[in-house]
Amino acid sequence: MNVSKRDYYEVLGVSREADEQSLKSAYRKLALKYHPDRNPGNTSAEEKFKEAAEAYSVLTDPQKRSAYDRFGHQGLQGGSNGFNPDIFADFTDILGDFFGFGFGDAFGGSSTRRRSRAQQGEDLRFDLEIGFEDAIKGMTADIQAPRLETCKSCSGSGAEAHDGFTTCSRCRGRGEVIFQQGFLSVRQTCSQCGGRGQIIRRPCKECGGEGRIRVERKLKVTIPAGVDNGTRLRLPHEGQPGANGGPNGDLYVFLRVKEHPIFSRRENDLHCTVPINVAQAALGTEIHVLTFDGLESIKVPEGTQGGTEIKLRNKGVPYLNGHGRGDLYVRIDVKVPKKLTREQRKLFEDLVETLPAENEPDEKGLFDKVRDYFA
């Protein structure tokens, strides 16, 4: 018996009656514990990992296990020389996801399943400019959205239908290359052909070898009332097609709202400025404001000062995907005439005589207040 090798059952920590599931569970625990990626530079851990793999390879092979149970290591004719990559197929998802590569790849298994996995397509962005009133009331817009679609001429291969491919010289058609990493044989997708195993000899004339062509599709976009600058609308499955039969990505429409010559917006409230003259401000008046719901009459009380705001309830912007609306604030701007006719000047002069001087109040002036404070 070869005394340099430990008993395989002892290596895995299982009894001689252990079934296949017990062997798998024991090996998985040891593989995760002693894997070289978890123990960089640790030769002892590397040897234990290799020892566990060898034990598992033998004990999960019915013929080898029978020979080992009868004759020990000598029954294997010098021991196990390497392991069968098919043994590790059950651990591809568990160990491969943890270590960042297919576990079957590390031991010489196939990576075809990983390379051919369906992937969702990329999302696309489309910028759309709309009018101020359209943002408030909502609308339906037609857009021309570009995206890449599979070339029908070459079915996405990128090569001419007849004799368009040649075998990749680097991987010799296998789609992957093998190199040694310590005691492991690691498979990687061939960088020259991208795992296809073939290289385009004659590119497709329709797509120039890309496999996809740019197309523009006419789509309808429903824009709800109340959108604003930067509002993002999602059109499901209108993005780039997915790879290997995967679902399409989404199309996101980003809105930019034009400025309005009269109204400004602060969240869901609207603001505008209406000028009146000094006589209207002093005597009071009625003005008409054009809102997005039509003309509204506003009463301006007498003695209104410049900068006064009058609120019109529920005349603002609708709440997006909600109920109710904001308000409209009308700012009163009192205009003082820069030039007066002779008659107008005479009227103002007579008016001055009857009005109190605003800069001569009965109470103490500012200078007297400051002097009293410091006294």
C-alpha positions as CSV (number, residue, x, y, z in Angstrom):
1,M,0.0,0.0,0.0
2,N,1.2,3.5,-0.8
3,V,1.8,5.1,2.6
4,S,2.3,8.6,1.0
5,K,-1.4,8.8,0.3
6,R,-4.1,9.2,3.0
7,D,-7.2,7.1,2.9
8,Y,-9.7,8.7,0.5
9,Y,-12.6,8.3,3.0
10,E,-10.5,9.9,5.7
11,V,-9.6,12.8,3.3
12,L,-13.3,13.6,2.7
13,G,-14.2,12.8,6.3
14,V,-17.0,10.3,5.4
15,S,-17.7,6.7,6.2
16,R,-17.1,3.9,3.8
17,E,-20.9,3.6,3.3
18,A,-21.3,7.2,2.2
19,D,-23.6,7.7,-0.7
20,E,-23.0,10.0,-3.7
21,Q,-24.8,12.9,-2.1
22,S,-22.7,12.7,1.1
23,L,-19.5,12.6,-1.1
24,K,-20.6,15.7,-3.0
25,S,-21.5,17.6,0.2
26,A,-18.1,16.7,1.9
27,Y,-16.1,17.6,-1.2
28,R,-17.9,20.9,-1.7
29,K,-17.0,22.0,1.8
30,L,-13.4,21.1,1.4
31,A,-13.2,22.7,-2.1
32,L,-14.5,26.0,-0.8
33,K,-12.2,25.9,2.2
34,Y,-8.9,25.0,0.4
35,H,-9.4,26.5,-3.0
36,P,-6.2,28.4,-4.2
37,D,-8.2,31.5,-4.9
38,R,-9.1,31.7,-1.2
39,N,-5.6,30.7,-0.1
40,P,-3.1,32.5,-2.4
41,G,0.4,31.3,-2.0
42,N,-0.5,28.7,0.5
43,T,1.0,25.4,-0.8
44,S,-0.5,23.4,2.0
45,A,-4.0,24.4,1.1
46,E,-3.3,23.8,-2.5
47,E,-2.2,20.2,-1.7
48,K,-5.3,19.6,0.4
49,F,-7.5,20.9,-2.4
50,K,-5.8,18.6,-4.9
51,E,-6.0,15.7,-2.5
52,A,-9.7,16.2,-1.9
53,A,-10.4,16.5,-5.6
54,E,-8.5,13.2,-6.2
55,A,-10.4,11.4,-3.5
56,Y,-13.7,12.6,-4.8
57,S,-12.8,11.6,-8.4
58,V,-12.1,8.1,-7.3
59,L,-15.0,7.5,-4.9
60,T,-17.6,8.8,-7.3
61,D,-16.5,6.4,-10.0
62,P,-18.1,3.1,-9.3
63,Q,-15.3,1.0,-10.9
64,K,-12.5,2.9,-9.2
65,R,-14.3,2.9,-5.9
66,S,-14.8,-0.9,-6.0
67,A,-11.1,-1.5,-6.9
68,Y,-10.0,0.9,-4.1
69,D,-12.3,-0.7,-1.5
70,R,-10.7,-4.2,-2.3
71,F,-7.1,-3.3,-2.9
72,G,-6.5,0.2,-1.6
73,H,-4.3,2.6,-3.6
74,Q,-2.6,-0.3,-5.4
75,G,-5.9,-1.3,-6.9
76,L,-5.8,2.0,-8.9
77,Q,-2.6,1.0,-10.7
78,G,-0.5,3.8,-9.3
79,G,-3.2,6.1,-8.1
80,S,-5.5,8.5,-9.9
81,N,-3.7,10.4,-12.6
82,G,-5.8,13.5,-13.0
83,F,-9.6,13.7,-12.7
84,N,-12.6,13.4,-15.0
85,P,-14.0,16.9,-15.7
86,D,-17.5,15.5,-16.0
87,I,-17.5,14.8,-12.3
88,F,-17.5,18.5,-11.5
89,A,-20.5,19.4,-13.6
90,D,-22.8,19.5,-10.6
91,F,-20.7,22.2,-9.0
92,T,-20.6,24.7,-11.9
93,D,-23.3,26.9,-10.5
94,I,-22.2,26.7,-6.9
95,L,-18.4,27.0,-7.1
96,G,-18.2,28.7,-10.4
97,D,-20.3,31.7,-9.3
98,F,-18.2,32.0,-6.2
99,F,-14.8,32.0,-7.8
100,G,-15.7,33.9,-10.9
101,F,-15.3,31.2,-13.5
102,G,-17.0,27.9,-14.5
103,F,-15.8,25.2,-12.2
104,G,-16.0,22.8,-15.1
105,D,-13.7,25.2,-17.0
106,A,-11.0,25.0,-14.3
107,F,-10.8,21.2,-14.6
108,G,-11.1,21.1,-18.4
109,G,-14.9,21.0,-18.7
110,S,-16.9,22.8,-21.3
111,S,-17.9,26.5,-21.0
112,T,-20.4,26.4,-23.8
113,R,-23.4,26.7,-21.5
114,R,-21.9,29.9,-19.8
115,R,-21.0,31.5,-23.1
116,S,-24.4,30.8,-24.7
117,R,-26.5,32.1,-21.7
118,A,-29.2,34.5,-22.7
119,Q,-28.5,38.1,-21.9
120,Q,-30.9,41.1,-21.7
121,G,-30.3,43.8,-24.3
122,E,-29.1,47.3,-23.4
123,D,-31.4,50.1,-22.5
124,L,-31.6,53.1,-24.8
125,R,-32.2,56.8,-24.3
126,F,-34.3,59.2,-26.4
127,D,-34.4,63.0,-25.7
128,L,-37.7,64.7,-26.5
129,E,-38.5,68.4,-26.4
130,I,-42.1,69.4,-25.8
131,G,-44.0,72.7,-25.3
132,F,-44.8,74.2,-22.0
133,E,-48.5,73.8,-22.5
134,D,-48.1,70.2,-23.6
135,A,-46.3,69.4,-20.3
136,I,-49.3,70.8,-18.4
137,K,-52.1,69.3,-20.4
138,G,-50.4,66.1,-21.6
139,M,-50.1,64.8,-25.2
140,T,-49.3,61.9,-27.5
141,A,-46.1,62.2,-29.4
142,D,-44.7,60.3,-32.4
143,I,-41.0,59.6,-32.2
144,Q,-38.4,58.0,-34.5
145,A,-36.3,55.9,-32.2
146,P,-33.1,54.3,-33.6
147,R,-31.8,50.9,-32.4
148,L,-29.7,48.1,-33.7
149,E,-31.5,45.0,-34.9
150,T,-30.3,41.6,-36.2
151,C,-29.3,41.8,-39.8
152,K,-31.7,39.7,-41.8
153,S,-29.2,39.1,-44.6
154,C,-26.7,37.2,-42.5
155,S,-29.0,36.3,-39.5
156,G,-26.7,38.1,-37.2
157,S,-23.6,36.1,-38.0
158,G,-21.8,39.1,-39.7
159,A,-20.6,36.9,-42.6
160,E,-21.8,36.2,-46.1
161,A,-24.1,33.2,-46.3
162,H,-21.7,31.1,-48.4
163,D,-18.1,30.6,-47.4
164,G,-18.1,33.6,-45.1
165,F,-16.2,32.0,-42.2
166,T,-12.8,30.4,-41.6
167,T,-11.6,28.4,-38.7
168,C,-10.0,30.4,-35.9
169,S,-6.2,29.8,-36.0
170,R,-5.7,30.4,-32.3
171,C,-8.3,28.0,-30.8
172,R,-8.5,25.8,-33.9
173,G,-12.3,26.0,-33.9
174,R,-12.9,25.1,-30.2
175,G,-13.9,28.5,-29.2
176,E,-11.7,28.4,-26.1
177,V,-8.0,28.1,-25.1
178,I,-6.5,26.1,-22.3
179,F,-3.6,27.2,-20.1
180,Q,-2.1,25.9,-16.8
181,Q,-2.7,27.7,-13.5
182,G,-0.7,25.8,-10.9
183,F,-2.0,22.3,-11.1
184,L,-5.2,23.3,-12.7
185,S,-6.1,23.3,-16.4
186,V,-8.1,26.5,-17.0
187,R,-10.2,27.1,-20.0
188,Q,-11.0,30.6,-21.3
189,T,-13.0,31.9,-24.2
190,C,-10.8,32.6,-27.2
191,S,-10.2,36.3,-27.5
192,Q,-9.5,36.1,-31.2
193,C,-12.9,34.7,-32.2
194,G,-14.9,35.5,-29.1
195,G,-15.8,31.9,-28.5
196,R,-17.3,31.3,-31.9
197,G,-14.5,29.1,-33.2
198,Q,-14.7,30.9,-36.5
199,I,-13.5,34.1,-38.0
200,I,-15.3,36.1,-40.6
201,R,-13.6,35.7,-44.0
202,R,-16.1,37.7,-46.0
203,P,-18.1,40.3,-44.1
204,C,-21.8,40.6,-44.8
205,K,-22.4,43.3,-47.4
206,E,-25.6,44.5,-45.7
207,C,-24.2,45.0,-42.2
208,G,-20.5,45.2,-42.9
209,G,-19.7,42.3,-40.6
210,E,-21.4,43.8,-37.5
211,G,-24.3,41.3,-37.5
212,R,-26.7,44.2,-36.7
213,I,-28.0,47.2,-38.6
214,R,-29.3,50.5,-37.4
215,V,-33.1,51.0,-38.0
216,E,-35.5,53.7,-36.9
217,R,-38.9,52.8,-35.6
218,K,-41.9,55.0,-35.3
219,L,-43.3,54.8,-31.8
220,K,-46.1,56.6,-30.0
221,V,-45.3,58.0,-26.6
222,T,-48.1,59.0,-24.2
223,I,-47.0,62.0,-22.1
224,P,-49.2,62.4,-19.0
225,A,-50.2,65.9,-17.7
226,G,-47.8,67.4,-15.2
227,V,-44.5,66.3,-16.6
228,D,-41.5,68.5,-16.1
229,N,-37.9,68.9,-17.3
230,G,-36.0,65.6,-16.7
231,T,-39.2,63.5,-16.4
232,R,-38.3,60.0,-17.6
233,L,-40.8,57.8,-19.4
234,R,-40.1,54.0,-19.8
235,L,-41.1,52.1,-22.9
236,P,-40.6,48.4,-22.0
237,H,-38.8,46.1,-24.5
238,E,-38.1,48.9,-27.0
239,G,-34.3,48.9,-26.4
240,Q,-31.6,46.8,-27.9
241,P,-32.3,43.1,-28.7
242,G,-30.8,40.7,-26.2
243,A,-27.9,38.3,-26.9
244,N,-28.5,34.6,-27.4
245,G,-32.3,35.0,-27.5
246,G,-32.4,37.2,-24.4
247,P,-35.2,39.9,-23.9
248,N,-34.9,43.4,-25.3
249,G,-33.8,46.2,-23.1
250,D,-36.1,49.2,-22.4
251,L,-36.3,52.6,-24.1
252,Y,-36.3,55.7,-21.8
253,V,-37.7,58.9,-23.1
254,F,-36.2,62.0,-21.3
255,L,-38.3,65.1,-21.6
256,R,-37.2,68.7,-21.9
257,V,-39.9,71.4,-21.6
258,K,-39.6,74.6,-23.5
259,E,-39.7,77.9,-21.6
260,H,-42.9,80.0,-21.7
261,P,-42.8,83.8,-22.5
262,I,-45.3,84.6,-19.7
263,F,-45.5,81.8,-17.2
264,S,-42.7,80.3,-15.0
265,R,-43.1,77.1,-13.0
266,R,-42.0,76.1,-9.5
267,E,-42.9,72.5,-8.9
268,N,-46.7,72.5,-9.5
269,D,-47.4,76.2,-9.1
270,L,-47.4,78.7,-11.9
271,H,-46.2,82.3,-11.7
272,C,-46.8,85.3,-13.9
273,T,-46.6,89.1,-13.6
274,V,-49.3,91.6,-14.7
275,P,-48.6,95.3,-14.9
276,I,-51.0,98.0,-13.8
277,N,-50.6,101.8,-13.5
278,V,-50.5,103.9,-10.3
279,A,-54.1,105.0,-10.7
280,Q,-55.3,101.4,-10.9
281,A,-53.2,100.5,-7.9
282,A,-54.6,103.4,-5.9
283,L,-58.2,103.1,-6.9
284,G,-58.4,99.3,-7.4
285,T,-59.3,97.7,-10.6
286,E,-60.3,94.5,-12.4
287,I,-57.8,92.8,-14.7
288,H,-58.1,89.8,-17.0
289,V,-55.5,87.0,-16.9
290,L,-55.2,84.4,-19.7
291,T,-54.6,81.0,-18.0
292,F,-54.3,77.6,-19.5
293,D,-58.0,77.2,-18.7
294,G,-59.1,80.4,-20.4
295,L,-59.6,84.0,-19.3
296,E,-59.9,84.7,-15.6
297,S,-61.0,88.0,-14.0
298,I,-59.1,89.2,-11.0
299,K,-60.1,92.0,-8.7
300,V,-57.2,94.2,-7.5
301,P,-58.1,96.0,-4.3
302,E,-57.5,99.7,-3.9
303,G,-54.1,100.6,-2.4
304,T,-52.4,97.5,-3.8
305,Q,-48.6,97.8,-3.6
306,G,-46.1,96.7,-6.2
307,G,-45.0,93.0,-5.7
308,T,-48.4,91.9,-4.2
309,E,-49.3,88.4,-5.3
310,I,-52.9,87.2,-5.9
311,K,-53.4,83.5,-5.8
312,L,-55.8,81.6,-8.1
313,R,-56.4,78.2,-6.6
314,N,-56.2,75.0,-8.8
315,K,-55.0,77.0,-11.9
316,G,-51.5,75.5,-11.8
317,V,-50.0,72.3,-13.0
318,P,-51.7,68.9,-12.4
319,Y,-49.9,66.6,-10.0
320,L,-48.2,63.9,-12.1
321,N,-49.9,60.5,-11.6
322,G,-52.0,62.0,-8.8
323,H,-55.0,64.2,-8.1
324,G,-55.4,67.9,-7.9
325,R,-53.4,70.8,-9.3
326,G,-51.1,73.5,-8.1
327,D,-52.0,77.2,-7.9
328,L,-51.4,80.2,-10.1
329,Y,-49.8,83.3,-8.5
330,V,-50.3,86.6,-10.2
331,R,-47.7,89.2,-9.2
332,I,-48.9,92.8,-9.5
333,D,-46.3,95.2,-11.0
334,V,-47.2,98.9,-10.4
335,K,-45.8,100.9,-13.3
336,V,-44.8,104.5,-12.8
337,P,-44.9,106.6,-16.0
338,K,-41.5,107.9,-17.1
339,K,-43.0,110.8,-19.1
340,L,-46.1,112.9,-18.3
341,T,-48.2,115.2,-20.4
342,R,-48.8,118.7,-19.0
343,E,-52.2,117.8,-17.9
344,Q,-51.0,114.7,-16.2
345,R,-48.3,116.6,-14.3
346,K,-50.8,119.1,-13.1
347,L,-53.0,116.4,-11.8
348,F,-50.1,114.7,-9.9
349,E,-49.1,118.1,-8.5
350,D,-52.6,118.7,-7.1
351,L,-52.6,115.2,-5.8
352,V,-49.3,115.7,-3.9
353,E,-50.8,118.5,-1.9
354,T,-53.6,116.2,-0.6
355,L,-51.4,113.2,0.2
356,P,-49.3,112.8,3.4
357,A,-45.6,112.7,2.9
358,E,-44.5,109.1,3.3
359,N,-41.0,110.2,4.4
360,E,-42.3,112.3,7.3
361,P,-44.2,110.0,9.6
362,D,-45.5,111.2,13.0
363,E,-43.4,108.7,14.9
364,K,-39.7,109.2,15.5
365,G,-37.5,109.1,12.5
366,L,-34.7,106.6,12.0
367,F,-32.0,109.0,13.2
368,D,-33.9,109.6,16.5
369,K,-34.3,105.8,17.0
370,V,-30.6,105.2,16.5
371,R,-29.6,108.1,18.8
372,D,-32.0,106.9,21.6
373,Y,-30.6,103.3,21.3
374,F,-27.0,104.3,21.8
375,A,-27.9,106.8,24.6
